[in-house]
Amino acid sequence: METIYIETTIVSYLVAKPSRDLILAAHQKITQEWWREERENYRCVTSEEVLREVSLGDPAMSRRRVETLAEIAVLRVDDAVRLLAKELVQEQLLPPAAVSDALHAAVATLHQVDYLLTWNCRHLANPHLQKGLRTFMAGHKLVLPEICTPIDLAVD
């Protein structure tokens, strides 16, 4: 069974109140449908970094996000992950403000996850940045997971 890393934006869209923004509302609906209909086709994992991020903000919403991830395996953010993430930022593959995104890419890569599922299209599900990330990882004899949104993994 393929492994899928559930990044923070997925959980946030999953439990958020319906947005008035049409695009965000569509992303929320797609996420909910994917979670309900496709999630069982994968071994889902997340990370300590995702748990840290989802615990921030409004207490009631953070509780819902944490509860949603309660039965999902949690990957450690250890020194190797932190070092790889630091290198991604130092090599300017991700901006300094995206340290958390670098941690997601690093933990998913080092744990040999097949897919990294996200709605973060600025720093993660961005083909322009992925090209550099893939090249960097290959240079370190690592394989970057396929980084995608729930739209990419929808089965008709």
N, C-alpha and C positions, 0 to 999 in steps of 0.2 A: 504494500500500500504506500502511495506517495505521501510525503510529509509536506505540510503547509504551515508556514509561520504566520500567525495572526498578529498583525501590527496594530498599533493603537487606534488608527483612524477607523478600522473595521469595527471594533467594539464601540467606538464613539458613535458611529453612524447607526449601528445596530440598536442602541438603546436610547438615542436622542429623541426628543420631542420632534414631531414632524416639522420640517422646515417650510417656510413660506417661499423660499427660493426654489424655483422649479428644478434646477439642476441638482441642488443638494437633496431635495425631496426625492428625486428619481434615484440618486445614489443610495439614499436610505432604503428605499423600497427594494432596489436590486440587492443590496446587502442583506436585508431581511429574507428575501427569497433564496439567495445563495445559502445563507445560514440554515434555513429550514430544509432546503431541497438538495443541496450539494455537499454540505460539510461532512456528512457521514462517509463520503467517498474518499476521505483523506484522514491521515493521522495528524490531527491539529496540535500545534505547539505554539507557545508564546515565550516571552522572556521576562526576566526580572525587570528589565527596562520598561517593558510594556506595563507590567504591574505597577511600577513606580508612576508612570505617566497617567494611567487610568485612575489612580487613587487621588489625583489632584483635582481641584475645583469644587464645585457644589457637592456637599456631603451625600445627598440623596442620589445624585447621578453617579458619583464615584462609586458608591456602594453597588448600584446596579451594574456598572461596568466590571467591577471586581467579581461580583457574583456570576456574571456571564462567563468569566474565565475560570471559575472555580474548579472545573473538572478537566481542564486542559493542562498538559504537561508544561512545566516551566523550565526553560533553558537558562543556565547560569551565565551571568556576565562576569567572566573571570579576567585575570590579567591579560591573557592572550587576546580576548575579545577587545578589551580596552586599548591594547597596543595596536591592534589592527585598525580599530576605529580612529585612533589618533593619527595613524599613517594616512588614512583616507582623507582626513582633513588637512594634514601637512602637505600632501601631494596636490591639494586643491581640487580633489575629485568631488568633494562636498564642501560647502562653505562652513566657516567656523560656527555659525549659528545653528548648523544642522548636526551637532555632535550626537544627538539622540538618534537621528537617522543613520549616521555612520555606525552607531552601536547596533541598530537593527540589521544593517547589511552585514556587519562583522559577525554577529552571533549566528545569524542564519547561514552564513557561509561556513564558518568553522564547525557548525553542527551538521553540515552537509544536508541542509533542508532542500527539498525540490523546488518549492515555490514560496515567495514572500508576498503575501496578500496585503494590499494597501490601497488607500485612496490618496496617498500623498504623491501627487503627480508632479510636484515641483522638484523634489529631491530623490525620490525613489522610483516611482513608475514613470520615469522620464527617459525615453530612448537615447537622448543626447548624452545624459549623464551615465546611463548604463553602459554605453560603449567604453567609456574610460574606466568604469568600475570593473568591467569584464577583463579588459586588458591588464589592469593592475592585478587583479586576482590571479589571472593566468600566469603572470610573471612571478607570482608567489606559489605557483603550483596548487592553486585553489580554484574552485568553481563557484561563481556567483549564482545563487538561485535565480530561477525565472522570477522576475519582479513584475507583478501584474495586479489588476483590479478584479473585482468579482465579475465584471463584464467579460473579461478575457477567459474566465474559467466557467462561464455559463454553458451548460449543455442543453441544446434545444430538444 
